[in-house]
Amino acid sequence: MKIKYFVYTVLFLLFAYLIYNRLNSGKKDNVSKKEAYAQVDILVDALIVKEQDFANNVSLSGTLGANEQIQVRSEVSGLVRQIYFTEGSNVSAGDLLVKIDDKELVAQLSQANTKEKLASEVEARAKKLLKVEAISIEEYDNVSAELKSLKAQTQLIRAQISRTEIRAPFGGKIGLRNISNGAYVNPTTDIANLISINPIKIAFSVPEKYAQMVAVGSSIQFTISGNTKIFNAQVYAKEPAIDVATRTLVLKAKSDNSNNELIPGSFANINLTLQNLKNAILIPTGAVIPVLKGKQIYVFRDGKAKAIVIKSDIRTDENILVTEGLQVGDTVITTGIMAIKDNAPVKVKIKAY
């Protein structure tokens, strides 16, 4: 039995030795592979930093709107006696559009004129009698007050008659009419739509962080669906406060529309330039690694990749504007940045930027 245990013990020790030797050999192989890999320079692309002109543009969406727009309505109720406009035509400010029946008012005006004329004659005679002291001042004042009252009544009727004439408050294009001759209208009846579209307005919103970068007088460019032409406009007004629901600021711009190419209600793709910078330092967004301290990039120095932290407030889809951390002439690594570490040996291939 002792011999049997002795043999088992020897076999166990021999088996343990073989396992240990195998594991130790594997570690040495791994270390030697890592050392060999560390000695191999990684090939990466890079660019040499230089100063450039930078335009910070943002893409926004907006809506075209008329310069002025109203629903033509009557101030009074009555029958339509005559329609003077043609659907879809241009009208000028003050043009007569619709005439409402005023026969009753004309009759009232005629009666009021007769009374006013008679009262005027009575007042003239009373004035002569007052000069010779044939009547008292009180009697003359009563006659004069009656004349003034009749004149006011006449003016009121004339005002009522003028309200039966619906005129264009501004020049523009009038749309399709909703009434016909003989129709009965009231102040709630929509007769037609009148719009002025030259110039045309563009309403759009910018995110809160850009609110202070857009001023009245700023220029924008925009395009519309179905038209490749680039239109220009100028910001003329903006809301005094941020919309708390959307965290945006609403602005309006005006654009020339003398050719009637732009139609109110159309969707506009807007390109807004927030600022133009000279001698700016730009690098590709793909060269930047977000880190706890901010943004990190690798530069090529003395044959190695050196990690540095940069500062930047503005980025576009392709570039980042660097404000601190880089100098003109530095070599920025643009590829393989996730496979290298600080002070790792690299070989760079300079590419134009």
Phi and psi in degrees as a GROMACS rama.xvg file:
@    title "Ramachandran Plot"
@    xaxis  label "Phi"
@    yaxis  label "Psi"
@TYPE xy
-64.4258  -38.9427  LYS-2
-64.1483  -40.1005  ILE-3
-61.8624  -45.6028  LYS-4
-64.0216  -37.1152  TYR-5
-63.3433  -42.9631  PHE-6
-64.1911  -43.2255  VAL-7
-60.4603  -40.9124  TYR-8
-64.1342  -45.4182  THR-9
-61.2612  -43.5583  VAL-10
-63.8689  -38.8979  LEU-11
-64.6181  -44.8755  PHE-12
-64.1937  -39.7988  LEU-13
-64.6958  -41.1718  LEU-14
-66.5442  -39.5128  PHE-15
-65.6137  -38.0799  ALA-16
-64.6157  -41.8704  TYR-17
-63.3731  -40.8558  LEU-18
-63.8646  -45.5026  ILE-19
-61.8083  -43.821  TYR-20
-63.6978  -38.666  ASN-21
-66.2944  -45.017  ARG-22
-63.4208  -42.5455  LEU-23
-65.4152  -36.5653  ASN-24
-67.0461  -37.8829  SER-25
-64.7043  -39.622  GLY-26
-64.1317  -41.5385  LYS-27
-63.9196  -38.8715  LYS-28
-64.0988  -41.4899  ASP-29
-64.9882  -42.1207  ASN-30
-62.6998  -43.0859  VAL-31
-66.2397  -34.5794  SER-32
-67.9506  -42.4489  LYS-33
-64.5897  -41.5167  LYS-34
-64.0927  -39.6756  GLU-35
-67.849  -38.2396  ALA-36
-67.5729  -37.9815  TYR-37
-64.7117  -26.4577  ALA-38
-82.6  -8.78034  GLN-39
-89.8391  125.045  VAL-40
-76.087  129.384  ASP-41
-81.5747  134.838  ILE-42
-87.9421  122.579  LEU-43
-133.766  160.296  VAL-44
-90.7929  151.634  ASP-45
-150.282  166.718  ALA-46
-137.875  154.701  LEU-47
-97.2584  125.855  ILE-48
-68.0766  132.785  VAL-49
-141.952  162.175  LYS-50
-80.2068  141.68  GLU-51
-140.515  161.906  GLN-52
-82.4536  137.561  ASP-53
-129.835  127.663  PHE-54
-112.415  115.893  ALA-55
-85.7336  99.1172  ASN-56
-107.559  146.729  ASN-57
-127.385  146.033  VAL-58
-99.7204  129.836  SER-59
-132.694  168.83  LEU-60
-118.739  147.855  SER-61
-147.957  -179.121  GLY-62
-132.53  133.545  THR-63
-78.9001  141.193  LEU-64
-139.132  158.431  GLY-65
-67.7645  152.095  ALA-66
-66.6346  -44.2746  ASN-67
-139.342  144.824  GLU-68
-155.339  131.352  GLN-69
-141.638  160.426  ILE-70
-94.6397  119.916  GLN-71
-69.8483  124.695  VAL-72
-138.069  162.047  ARG-73
-92.0603  145.061  SER-74
-79.629  -21.4802  GLU-75
-126.813  163.483  VAL-76
-90.5635  146.124  SER-77
164.021  179.787  GLY-78
-86.7305  139.663  LEU-79
-78.0872  119.333  VAL-80
-93.8379  -30.7183  ARG-81
-157.668  137.016  GLN-82
-109.945  124.045  ILE-83
-104.772  -1.6037  TYR-84
-110.11  156.011  PHE-85
-105.316  133.432  THR-86
-56.2103  134.51  GLU-87
78.2296  7.68138  GLY-88
-94.1615  165.555  SER-89
-89.6268  139.61  ASN-90
-127.539  157.781  VAL-91
-104.565  159.398  SER-92
-59.5415  130.775  ALA-93
93.809  -9.30758  GLY-94
-63.7163  139.292  ASP-95
-75.2441  125.807  LEU-96
-103.117  -47.1232  LEU-97
-142.768  143.292  VAL-98
-117.187  125.355  LYS-99
-94.7446  146.028  ILE-100
-55.5464  129.804  ASP-101
-131.146  21.2582  ASP-102
-57.9025  -44.8406  LYS-103
-64.0089  -41.0981  GLU-104
-67.5545  -36.9807  LEU-105
-63.3568  -39.8584  VAL-106
-65.0991  -40.9148  ALA-107
-64.4653  -36.3246  GLN-108
-67.194  -40.0299  LEU-109
-62.2137  -43.2302  SER-110
-64.3072  -42.3408  GLN-111
-65.8591  -36.2257  ALA-112
-64.893  -39.3698  ASN-113
-63.9475  -45.0678  THR-114
-64.0381  -40.6907  LYS-115
-64.529  -40.7159  GLU-116
-63.4128  -44.1117  LYS-117
-63.552  -43.6142  LEU-118
-64.6204  -33.9968  ALA-119
-65.733  -39.7839  SER-120
-66.7867  -40.2312  GLU-121
-63.1673  -41.1537  VAL-122
-65.9944  -36.2664  GLU-123
-65.9256  -41.9362  ALA-124
-67.0085  -39.9363  ARG-125
-63.8284  -34.3194  ALA-126
-65.663  -39.5573  LYS-127
-66.1535  -42.3173  LYS-128
-64.765  -34.4177  LEU-129
-66.1393  -34.6163  LEU-130
-65.7077  -32.4142  LYS-131
-96.9239  9.41791  VAL-132
61.0706  35.6406  GLU-133
-83.8193  -21.9717  ALA-134
-130.587  164.544  ILE-135
-85.8064  163.287  SER-136
-61.1497  -36.3707  ILE-137
-62.6241  -40.3065  GLU-138
-66.1706  -40.2035  GLU-139
-65.4774  -39.7177  TYR-140
-62.1324  -36.7913  ASP-141
-65.096  -42.143  ASN-142
-65.3382  -42.7719  VAL-143
-64.6331  -41.1437  SER-144
-63.5711  -37.8118  ALA-145
-63.3562  -40.0072  GLU-146
-65.2042  -43.1368  LEU-147
-63.0091  -39.1619  LYS-148
-63.7441  -41.2453  SER-149
-68.8436  -36.4959  LEU-150
-63.2546  -41.2996  LYS-151
-64.0277  -38.5403  ALA-152
-65.1619  -40.033  GLN-153
-63.3211  -43.3799  THR-154
-62.7905  -37.631  GLN-155
-64.1162  -42.5771  LEU-156
-65.9608  -40.0741  ILE-157
-61.3313  -39.4587  ARG-158
-63.83  -39.6085  ALA-159
-65.9035  -37.5812  GLN-160
-66.144  -40.2368  ILE-161
-63.4274  -27.4425  SER-162
-74.6936  -11.9144  ARG-163
-83.8859  -4.40658  THR-164
-105.155  115.297  GLU-165
-93.833  115.232  ILE-166
-116.31  155.638  ARG-167
-71.4781  123.63  ALA-168
-75.2506  -18.9681  PRO-169
-153.976  162.547  PHE-170
-77.8563  145.406  GLY-171
172.483  -161.037  GLY-172
-108.828  133.511  LYS-173
-99.7351  140.727  ILE-174
-89.3566  -151.412  GLY-175
-78.2017  137.635  LEU-176
-86.3107  150.301  ARG-177
-108.936  7.44196  ASN-178
-132.629  169.964  ILE-179
-132.6  167.476  SER-180
-58.7048  134.708  ASN-181
92.9853  -7.78312  GLY-182
-71.3564  150.515  ALA-183
-96.1761  125.085  TYR-184
-120.983  158.945  VAL-185
-139.828  177.56  ASN-186
-61.5596  -10.7588  PRO-187
-99.6275  -2.75695  THR-188
-79.2497  124.277  THR-189
-81.9909  112.126  ASP-190
-84.3267  -48.7141  ILE-191
-167.883  167.129  ALA-192
-101.452  129.428  ASN-193
-117.693  124.226  LEU-194
-132.481  149.916  ILE-195
-116.441  121.608  SER-196
-119.101  14.6442  ILE-197
-135.89  108.547  ASN-198
-74.6259  169.434  PRO-199
-108.973  150.52  ILE-200
-102.245  148.158  LYS-201
-125.012  119.012  ILE-202
-101.595  132.25  ALA-203
-153.245  166.998  PHE-204
-125.127  145.866  SER-205
-118.925  146.613  VAL-206
-58.6496  154.774  PRO-207
-54.6556  -37.7036  GLU-208
-67.8445  -16.9238  LYS-209
-100.859  -0.00931282  TYR-210
-57.8483  -40.7607  ALA-211
-79.9684  -7.1573  GLN-212
-95.7361  -4.50076  MET-213
-115.871  120.89  VAL-214
-117.144  160.185  ALA-215
-60.7386  130.876  VAL-216
103.666  -11.1627  GLY-217
-65.5038  147.254  SER-218
-97.5445  146.234  SER-219
-132.845  159.778  ILE-220
-122.922  147.974  GLN-221
-151.792  159.013  PHE-222
-128.864  162.572  THR-223
-125.995  161.181  ILE-224
-63.7742  135.284  SER-225
82.4514  6.21514  GLY-226
-142.339  123.013  ASN-227
-85.4812  -5.65847  THR-228
-68.1714  141.544  LYS-229
-96.2678  121.928  ILE-230
-101.266  150.697  PHE-231
-111.461  147.177  ASN-232
-148.003  165.816  ALA-233
-130.812  132.586  GLN-234
-67.9068  127.536  VAL-235
-117.793  -13.1482  TYR-236
-160.689  154.298  ALA-237
-148.756  154.329  LYS-238
-64.5727  147.35  GLU-239
-79.9093  -5.73321  PRO-240
-142.333  155.172  ALA-241
-76.0523  139.555  ILE-242
-73.351  114.746  ASP-243
-68.5948  -21.6213  VAL-244
-77.7659  -40.4156  ALA-245
-106.983  -10.0283  THR-246
56.155  42.9801  ARG-247
-131.446  162.591  THR-248
-113.873  129.208  LEU-249
-89.7551  132.334  VAL-250
-128.291  161.225  LEU-251
-132.872  141.44  LYS-252
-128.983  161.903  ALA-253
-121.598  144.022  LYS-254
-134.543  145.119  SER-255
-65.5774  137.138  ASP-256
-138.929  41.7093  ASN-257
-64.9522  -22.8741  SER-258
-91.8224  0.941329  ASN-259
57.8465  33.5531  ASN-260
-78.1911  -26.1125  GLU-261
-101.495  132.74  LEU-262
-114.228  128.824  ILE-263
-55.0831  141.047  PRO-264
95.8024  -11.754  GLY-265
-71.3282  152.937  SER-266
-84.472  135.899  PHE-267
-119.287  132.381  ALA-268
-95.0183  113.513  ASN-269
-105.834  136.985  ILE-270
-113.885  113.585  ASN-271
-112.201  124.094  LEU-272
-90.175  115.196  THR-273
-81.6991  -39.7919  LEU-274
-161.13  150.581  GLN-275
-115.538  124.554  ASN-276
-117.244  138.306  LEU-277
-99.0619  149.074  LYS-278
56.0391  44.7672  ASN-279
-90.4678  154.068  ALA-280
-104.639  117.129  ILE-281
-119.766  142.031  LEU-282
-135.316  157.485  ILE-283
-65.1681  145.373  PRO-284
-62.9014  -27.8444  THR-285
-70.5934  -9.89747  GLY-286
-89.7305  -1.94548  ALA-287
-106.135  136.134  VAL-288
-114.987  121.558  ILE-289
-68.1662  130.074  PRO-290
-130.98  175.214  VAL-291
-61.2309  -36.2443  LEU-292
-84.0776  -7.17326  LYS-293
143.595  -111.317  GLY-294
-127.651  136.68  LYS-295
-124.408  143.847  GLN-296
-134.657  168.765  ILE-297
-113.227  133.969  TYR-298
-116.513  153.814  VAL-299
-94.3415  117.361  PHE-300
-141.321  126.982  ARG-301
54.4502  40.3598  ASP-302
78.4854  6.70066  GLY-303
-130.135  159.897  LYS-304
-87.9426  121.755  ALA-305
-111.557  122.589  LYS-306
-81.0628  129.535  ALA-307
-134.472  153.48  ILE-308
-99.2355  133.752  VAL-309
-116.995  165.831  ILE-310
-118.482  138.337  LYS-311
-156.523  136.388  SER-312
-108.571  -19.4084  ASP-313
-125.299  135.49  ILE-314
-142.3  150.888  ARG-315
-117.051  -172.719  THR-316
-64.2536  -27.6276  ASP-317
-112.618  -31.5032  GLU-318
-127.241  159.909  ASN-319
-124.208  133.817  ILE-320
-87.9221  115.969  LEU-321
-92.7118  125.198  VAL-322
-103.159  -24.9655  THR-323
-147.393  146.344  GLU-324
110.965  -20.3435  GLY-325
-123.66  150.04  LEU-326
-123.143  155.666  GLN-327
-60.3594  131.17  VAL-328
102.088  -14.8982  GLY-329
-65.7753  151.346  ASP-330
-105.757  113.588  THR-331
-99.8908  128.197  VAL-332
-79.1395  130.36  ILE-333
-113.472  -14.2021  THR-334
-129.412  157.796  THR-335
70.0238  17.4413  GLY-336
-69.1464  -21.2117  ILE-337
-85.4179  -9.77832  MET-338
-103.739  -4.41632  ALA-339
-114.487  162.442  ILE-340
-126.178  171.027  LYS-341
-60.7256  132.339  ASP-342
71.2487  13.7521  ASN-343
-74.7423  138.135  ALA-344
-69.412  133.739  PRO-345
-139.139  158.361  VAL-346
-115.223  131.872  LYS-347
-111.02  147.246  VAL-348
-118.167  111.335  LYS-349
-73.9539  129.735  ILE-350
-121.491  150.43  LYS-351
-69.1137  149.213  ALA-352
